[in-house]
Every structure is written in structure tokens, then in C-alpha cells.
Amino acid sequence: MAKTGDTSAGIQQLKADLKDGNLASLYFFYGEETFLLHHYLERIKKLRTDELTESFNYHKLTNETFDVQQLADAVENLPMMAEYTFIWVDEIDLFKLPEGDRERIAEILSDIPEYCCVVFTYETAAWKPDKRQKKLWEAISTHGQIVEFAKQDQRDLIPWIIRHFAARKKTISSDLALYLIDLTGGTMTTLAGEISKICAYSGADAICRADIDAVTEPVMDAVVYQMTDMLGRGEYGKALEKLGQLLKMQQEPIGILGAMGMHFRRVSAARTLLDHGRGVQDMMKLYGLTDYPARKTMETARRFSAKFCRYAMEAILEADNQLKSSYDDPDRILEMLILRLAQEARNG
């Protein structure tokens, strides 16, 4: 039996379980990277079920179908014409169940037969164990393996992206893989869909930036960064077009302004670091950034003066006040903000 209850082992313990084929009886999956969550869920399912007997030995319980007795029955049912049964319990917050149900669940989870594997998943529902409910938490922490699927960092994502393009007979540079991460927000679920679109669009063996830009739907933060970068390069009309792109994406003006404020705060900090002879590593430490966004922010800051950064923050605060207190059209307030920033940048 695989070791359970070790939350620090997390995904590494799960990988070891799968490699050895020696799975635990109880798992709890949660985290931002749902692509990995479903990947490992499917791997467990394949190890514990087969096509011929799946209809007898595989049980999925959701908010619509879950009750304590159904879970108990599924756990206790012997496998039919197979070695194992597999139970997937999706989006059930055990800690919010009535006290009697929680006690019964604790008993069930403390005594899962070796022929049974149960996986609880939390994708949209938050995984927030209430450790004050000692009996239930003890059953989970003692007998269950808790795995967080956190958003992957760039060191893991770049080779993953390159491999996924290679599987489709395409090549992509590390720099363009970084650009794609930045443009999409860097979740594997989003990246997988965008990679498919890019490969379908591109007729060349090697992916270029134009292929990415032609079909990739950028996240708001990426568009805000592009808009800021265009202001720094003196491409004021294009910066206004980027704002129009955000508005067409039906992003809320207050959300756009918030993203602009956050980005200009980083640019202002980067400008201060540059003025004091500091570099990318200092920016990474200050904001907890990885190399690529820190490096790009420093590049943008080199195009702006400290005076402009102060002006930008003041203008954003004024726009925020206008959005919250005036009857002016929100889109127009943002457009006027971009024009004001463009004028200030033009004046140096």
C-alpha cells in the first residue's frame, strides 16, 4: 500500500504510486492546474478499471447523485469480474455535510477495502478542510493522500510546450514558448487548446510569432502588457487599438483599469530598480516573478522615465475615481486615459 497522509509529498508521491502500480485507496485532488488533475485522474482510472467491466466497477458521484449511503454501497461492493473498483467523487465539500453524515463519511474513509480506490476532486469547488472537525479530518489526513496540482512554472512548461508541438510535427523556440505562456496565462488547459489551434493554422514546420498572434486569444493581463509596451515604443494608435480589443472581449472597465494599475506599479518599481543599478533578479525577488515577466517588465521600464511612471499612476488613480463616481461612459474614460498617457510619453 502506498504511503498516505503525506501532503508535502503531493504529486511526487502520486507519480511514484503510478509508476509502481501500487496506488493508495484514497486520494484528494485539487489545484489550479486542472489539466494535470484530469490527466492523473484518467491514469488512475485506467489502472483500476477496464473497458469490459467498467460499467460494473466504476462509480461517479456528483452533487446531483451523491449521498452517504451511495458512497458506502459503492465502497463495499465487491469488484465484478475484475480486481478493483474505482469511485470518483466530484466537487463534494465533505466538511459542509450535516454532522451525522460527516461521522459516517469518516468511518467509510477509515476503512476502504484494498480492492477499492476512491478519488475526490475539487475543480470549481474550493478544497478547504476544516481541521476543527477532528474526526473527519483525521480520517482524511491519516488514510488519504492529498495532492495539489499547482500552476506549473516556466521551467516545466517550456519543454512541455515544445513536446506538444513536436507531437504535431512542428517546432517552436523557447522564446516563443515563453511568449505563448505570457499570452495565455500559462495554464496547461489553455495552452493545450491554443497549441492545437496554432498547429491547425500554421502551414510551416516552424512556428513563428505571427502564427501565435493570428489565432491565440490572449488573457487580459497579456493585452494590458502589450498596450503598455506599445506606449513605450511610441505606437500610440496601436495602444488604443489594444484597449479596443479588451473592450471587445467584454472585459469590465474596472478590471482593465485594475490590471493597468498593477502593471504600472511593477513598471514603476522596475524603473526605480534601474535607477539604483539593480537588475532582473531584484525584480523577481521584489514581486515573486519568474524570469520572463520580470525581464519584460524591466525592458518596458527602460523606455519610461521616473517622471512618466509617477504621472501614469496619478492618471490611473484619477480614472479609477471617475469610474466609481461619475456618469461618464466607462469606455470613454479608459480611452481618455490612454490618450493622456500617450501625450505624456510623447513629451518624454
C-alpha positions in Angstrom: 0.0 0.0 0.0 1.4 3.4 -0.9 2.1 5.8 1.9 -0.8 8.1 2.7 -1.4 11.2 4.7 1.8 13.0 3.5 0.6 16.2 1.9 4.1 17.5 1.4 4.9 14.6 -0.9 1.9 15.6 -3.1 2.3 15.0 -6.8 5.7 13.3 -6.4 4.2 10.6 -4.2 1.4 10.2 -6.7 3.9 9.7 -9.6 5.7 7.1 -7.5 2.4 5.3 -6.8 1.5 5.2 -10.5 5.0 4.1 -11.6 4.9 1.2 -9.1 1.2 0.4 -9.8 0.8 0.5 -6.0 -2.0 3.0 -5.6 -3.4 4.3 -2.3 -7.1 3.6 -1.6 -8.0 7.3 -1.1 -6.9 10.5 -2.9 -8.0 14.1 -2.7 -7.2 16.2 -5.9 -7.3 19.9 -6.0 -5.5 22.9 -7.5 -5.4 25.5 -10.3 -3.8 23.2 -12.9 -6.9 21.2 -13.9 -5.2 19.8 -16.9 -2.9 17.8 -14.6 -5.7 16.9 -12.3 -7.7 15.3 -15.1 -4.6 13.7 -16.5 -3.7 11.9 -13.3 -7.4 11.0 -12.6 -7.5 9.3 -16.0 -4.3 7.4 -15.3 -5.7 6.1 -12.0 -9.0 5.1 -13.7 -7.1 3.2 -16.4 -5.1 1.3 -13.8 -8.2 0.4 -11.8 -10.8 -0.3 -14.5 -11.1 -2.0 -17.9 -13.5 -1.5 -20.7 -15.2 -4.8 -20.4 -16.2 -4.4 -16.7 -16.2 -0.6 -16.3 -20.0 -0.3 -16.2 -20.0 -2.6 -13.1 -16.9 -1.3 -11.3 -16.7 2.4 -12.0 -18.9 4.8 -10.0 -19.0 8.6 -10.3 -20.8 10.6 -7.6 -21.6 14.3 -8.1 -23.7 17.0 -6.4 -26.7 15.5 -8.2 -26.1 11.9 -7.3 -24.1 11.9 -4.0 -25.4 10.7 -0.7 -23.6 9.0 2.1 -25.3 5.6 1.6 -24.5 5.6 -2.2 -20.8 6.2 -1.3 -20.9 3.4 1.3 -22.6 1.0 -1.1 -20.0 1.8 -3.9 -17.1 1.3 -1.5 -18.5 -2.0 -0.1 -19.4 -3.5 -3.5 -17.0 -6.3 -4.5 -15.5 -5.9 -8.0 -17.3 -7.9 -10.6 -15.1 -9.9 -13.0 -12.1 -7.6 -12.1 -9.6 -6.9 -9.3 -10.7 -3.4 -8.4 -13.5 -0.9 -8.2 -12.9 2.8 -8.8 -15.0 5.6 -7.4 -14.8 9.3 -8.5 -16.4 11.8 -6.1 -16.6 15.2 -7.8 -17.0 18.6 -6.1 -18.4 17.4 -2.8 -17.5 19.5 0.2 -17.4 16.9 3.0 -16.9 19.5 5.7 -20.2 21.2 4.9 -22.3 18.0 5.3 -24.5 17.5 8.4 -22.7 16.2 11.5 -24.2 12.7 11.2 -23.1 12.4 7.6 -19.6 13.6 8.4 -19.3 11.0 11.1 -20.4 8.2 8.7 -18.1 9.5 6.0 -15.2 9.4 8.5 -16.0 5.8 9.2 -16.1 4.9 5.5 -12.9 6.7 4.6 -11.1 5.0 7.5 -11.9 1.5 6.2 -11.7 1.5 2.4 -11.0 -2.1 1.2 -7.8 -2.7 -0.7 -9.8 -3.6 -3.9 -11.3 -0.1 -3.9 -9.8 3.2 -5.0 -11.6 6.5 -4.2 -10.7 9.9 -5.6 -12.3 13.1 -4.5 -11.7 16.0 -6.9 -12.2 19.8 -6.4 -12.0 21.8 -9.6 -14.5 24.6 -9.2 -15.4 24.0 -5.5 -12.7 25.1 -3.1 -10.7 22.5 -1.2 -10.9 24.0 2.4 -10.6 21.3 5.0 -11.9 22.3 8.4 -9.4 20.8 10.8 -11.7 21.6 13.7 -13.9 18.7 12.6 -11.3 16.4 14.1 -12.9 13.0 13.3 -13.4 13.7 9.6 -10.0 15.5 9.2 -8.2 12.6 11.0 -9.8 10.1 8.6 -8.7 12.2 5.6 -5.2 13.0 6.7 -4.5 9.5 8.0 -5.9 7.4 5.2 -5.9 9.8 2.3 -3.2 11.2 0.0 -3.8 14.9 -0.7 -2.4 16.2 -4.0 -2.4 19.8 -5.1 -2.0 20.4 -8.8 -0.4 23.9 -8.7 0.2 26.0 -11.8 3.4 24.9 -13.4 6.4 27.2 -13.6 8.2 28.1 -16.8 10.9 25.5 -16.5 8.3 22.8 -16.7 6.1 24.4 -19.2 8.6 25.3 -21.9 9.7 21.6 -22.6 6.1 20.6 -22.3 5.0 23.1 -24.9 7.9 22.1 -27.2 7.0 18.4 -26.9 3.3 19.1 -27.7 4.3 21.0 -30.8 6.7 18.2 -31.8 3.9 15.6 -31.4 2.2 17.6 -34.2 5.4 17.7 -36.4 6.0 21.4 -35.5 8.9 23.2 -33.9 8.8 26.2 -31.6 11.6 28.2 -30.0 12.0 28.5 -26.2 11.4 32.3 -26.6 8.2 31.8 -28.5 7.1 29.2 -25.9 7.6 31.9 -23.2 5.7 34.3 -25.3 2.8 31.9 -25.6 2.9 31.3 -21.8 2.7 35.0 -21.2 -0.1 35.5 -23.7 -2.3 32.8 -22.3 -1.7 33.0 -18.6 0.3 29.7 -18.6 -2.3 27.1 -17.6 -1.8 23.7 -19.3 -5.6 23.5 -20.1 -5.5 26.8 -22.0 -2.1 26.1 -23.6 -3.2 22.7 -24.9 -6.2 24.3 -26.8 -4.1 27.1 -28.2 -1.4 24.7 -29.4 -4.0 22.8 -31.3 -5.3 26.0 -32.9 -1.8 27.3 -33.8 -0.8 24.0 -35.4 -4.0 23.8 -37.4 -3.5 27.4 -38.6 0.2 27.2 -39.5 1.3 25.7 -42.7 5.0 25.8 -41.8 7.1 23.3 -39.9 8.5 26.0 -37.6 6.0 28.2 -35.6 6.6 31.9 -35.8 5.1 34.7 -33.7 2.7 35.7 -36.5 1.1 32.2 -36.2 0.6 32.7 -32.5 -0.8 36.2 -32.8 -3.2 35.1 -35.6 -5.2 32.6 -33.6 -4.4 32.9 -29.9 -6.9 34.5 -27.5 -4.7 36.5 -25.1 -5.6 36.9 -21.4 -6.3 40.4 -20.2 -3.0 40.9 -18.4 -1.2 40.0 -21.6 -3.1 42.6 -23.6 -2.5 45.2 -20.9 1.2 44.5 -21.0 1.2 44.8 -24.8 -0.7 48.1 -24.6 1.9 49.4 -22.1 4.8 48.2 -24.3 3.3 50.0 -27.3 3.1 53.2 -25.3 6.8 52.8 -24.5 7.6 52.2 -28.2 5.7 55.3 -29.3 3.0 53.2 -31.0 0.1 55.2 -29.5 -2.5 54.3 -32.1 -1.8 50.6 -31.6 -2.1 51.0 -27.8 -5.6 52.5 -28.3 -6.4 49.5 -30.6 -5.4 47.1 -27.8 -7.7 48.9 -25.4 -10.5 48.3 -28.0 -9.5 44.6 -28.2 -10.1 44.3 -24.4 -13.4 46.1 -24.6 -14.5 43.8 -27.4 -13.6 40.9 -25.2 -16.2 42.3 -22.9 -13.8 42.8 -20.1 -15.1 45.1 -17.3 -13.6 48.6 -17.5 -12.8 48.5 -13.7 -11.0 45.2 -14.3 -9.0 46.6 -17.2 -8.0 49.6 -15.1 -7.0 47.4 -12.1 -4.8 45.4 -14.4 -3.2 48.6 -15.8 -2.6 49.8 -12.2 -0.9 46.6 -11.2 1.2 46.6 -14.3 2.3 50.2 -14.0 3.2 49.7 -10.3 5.5 46.9 -11.5 6.9 49.2 -14.2 7.4 52.0 -11.7 9.2 49.6 -9.3 11.4 48.3 -12.2 12.2 52.0 -13.1 13.3 52.6 -9.5 15.5 49.5 -9.5 17.1 50.5 -12.8 17.8 54.0 -11.4 19.6 52.3 -8.5 21.7 50.0 -10.6 19.6 46.9 -9.9 18.5 44.2 -12.4 16.1 41.4 -13.3 17.0 39.2 -10.2 15.9 42.0 -7.9 12.7 42.4 -9.8 12.0 38.7 -9.5 12.6 38.9 -5.7 10.5 42.0 -5.2 7.4 40.7 -7.0 7.9 37.0 -6.8 8.1 36.9 -10.7 9.7 34.3 -12.9 12.4 35.3 -15.3 10.4 36.1 -18.4 7.8 38.6 -17.0 10.5 40.2 -14.8 12.8 40.7 -17.8 10.0 42.0 -20.0 8.9 44.5 -17.3 12.4 45.8 -16.9 12.6 46.2 -20.7 9.4 48.3 -20.6 10.7 50.3 -17.7 13.8 51.3 -19.7 11.5 53.1 -22.2 9.8 55.3 -19.5 11.2 58.0 -17.2 10.5 58.0 -13.5 8.5 61.2 -14.1 6.3 59.4 -16.6 5.8 56.5 -14.1 4.6 58.9 -11.4 2.3 60.6 -13.9 0.8 57.2 -15.1 0.0 56.2 -11.5 -1.7 59.5 -10.8 -3.7 59.3 -14.0 -4.8 55.8 -13.3 -6.0 56.8 -9.8 -7.9 59.7 -11.3 -9.5 57.4 -13.9 -10.4 55.0 -11.1 -12.2 57.8 -9.2 -14.0 58.8 -12.4 -15.2 55.2 -13.0 -16.6 55.0 -9.5 -18.1 58.4 -9.1 -19.1 59.9 -12.5 -21.7 59.2 -15.1 -19.3 59.4 -17.9 -19.1 56.4 -20.3 -16.5 53.9 -18.8 -15.1 53.1 -22.2 -14.5 56.8 -22.9 -12.8 57.2 -19.5 -10.3 54.5 -20.4 -9.8 55.9 -23.9 -9.0 59.3 -22.5 -6.6 57.7 -20.0 -4.7 56.0 -22.9 -4.6 59.3 -24.8 -3.3 61.2 -21.7 -0.6 58.6 -21.2 0.3 58.7 -24.9 0.6 62.5 -24.7 2.8 62.3 -21.6 5.0 59.6 -23.2 5.3 61.7 -26.3 6.5 64.6 -24.3 9.2 62.5 -22.6 
